[in-house]
Structure formats: C-alpha cells, structure tokens
C-alpha cells in the first residue's frame, strides 16, 4: 500500500502494459474502502498523529536512530522510527531517504560504525 498518491500514480504508469513471465500487466486505480491505517488501529481508528516535526528535529531523531542501530539497540531504533512515523515521517532504508507527509524529504544520515 502506498502512503503517497504521487508514488502510487508513478508506479501505475511505470508498470502499466509491462510483461511479466509472458503476461501483460494491466493496472487501474481503485478507491480505497477505508483510510490508510484504519484496519490496524484500536477500534478501527487510525493511530494518533503526533505534532509535525521541523527538519532539525527529524535529522536529530534520524541520527539518534542510526547511533542506536550501531550500538545494536534495535528496540530503541524501532521506537525512534515509530515516533517519526507517528509524526508523518517515513523512512526508506532501501534508498536511504526519508519523506514527510507534507512533501519534505532528505537523505538518511551515514551509517554509524559499531
């Protein structure tokens, strides 16, 4: 599931009419029956949203997360990731980037040596 409509639309265009194992891929947009995150929340409600974070706060939390991961404090790193997510900041480890709900984005801090 895509959290940003623009990403979904881009993927739709890129994959439309491609072939996979001899079959042509056909995609279309389907209206969501419930808001994103509604299925997993308590009582069907989406998880509560934290206050929006400024760029310095985001970068500080990302750096603390990298430091926690380097120290093998994965519980702490996950807690920071979850806190960022509640504030509308998603982390993409594959591309080493972050993106906020309001469209801001950036590169993750360099990985810390153990």
N, C-alpha and C positions, 0 to 999 in steps of 0.2 A: 504494500500500500504506500502511495506517495503522499508526503506531507505538504508538498507544494504543487499547486496546479500546473505551474510552468514546467516543472520536471516531468510530470505525467504527460503533458502535451508533447514535449520534446521526445520522450520515449515512444509515444504513439506514432509520431511522424517517422522516427528512425526505424521502427520495426515494421511499419505497415508494408505489406507486399513482399517482405523478405521470405526467403525459402529456408526451411529447416528440415533436414532429412527428406528432401523431395516434396515437402508440403509447403504451400504458400500460407504465410501468416496473415490473418485478417483481424484487425482490431477495431474497436469502437468505444467511445466514451459511454459509461453507464452511470446514471445518477446514483449517488450513494444513498442507501436507505436510512443510514444514521450517521451522525457526525463522527469524525475520526476520533478514536479513543473512547467512544461511548461504551463499547462492548466490555472493556476491561475494568471500568471504574466501579466503585461501590454503588449498588443500586442502579446501575446503568448510566450514572452521571460521569462526564469526563473528569479526569483528575484535576484538582485545583491548580490554577495558574499562579506562579509567583510573579513578583514585580519584574518589569523589564530591566535588563542589566545594561550598563554602559560598556563601551569597548574595553576600557581598562579593567572593569570587573570581570568580563568574560576572559580576557587574556590572563588575568591573575589566577582565576579558577582553573583554566586550562593548564597553566604552568604547574600549579599545585597538584593537579591530576597526574601530569607526567612525572613529577617528583615522587608521588605516591606509587605509581606503577614501577618506577625504577627501584624503589625500596621494597617492592613486592607486597605493598599494602593494597591489594586489589579491592578489598571491601571499601576502603577509603576512596580509591579511584572511582569505583562504581557509584558511591554516594555523591561525589562531585559531578559525575556525568548525569545522574538522575536530577540533581539540583539544577544543573544547566538546562536539562530538558524541560523541567517544570517552568523555567523562565523563558522557554521558547527558543533555546539554542540546541541545535542538533549537531552531533559530531560524526563525521565520516572518516573512519580510520583508514579506509582503502585509499582515499585521495588525500588524506592528511589535511582536511579542511573542516571548518565549522560554518554553520549558517543559522542566522536568527530568523524568527518569523517575520520580522519587519524588512527582510531583504539584505541586511548586512551579512558579510561573510569575511572569512580570512583563513589563513594558514595556521595549522596547529604548531605550537612551539616544538623545537627539535627534541627528539627523544633523549632522555637523560641516561647517562652511563650508570650502571649499577655500582 
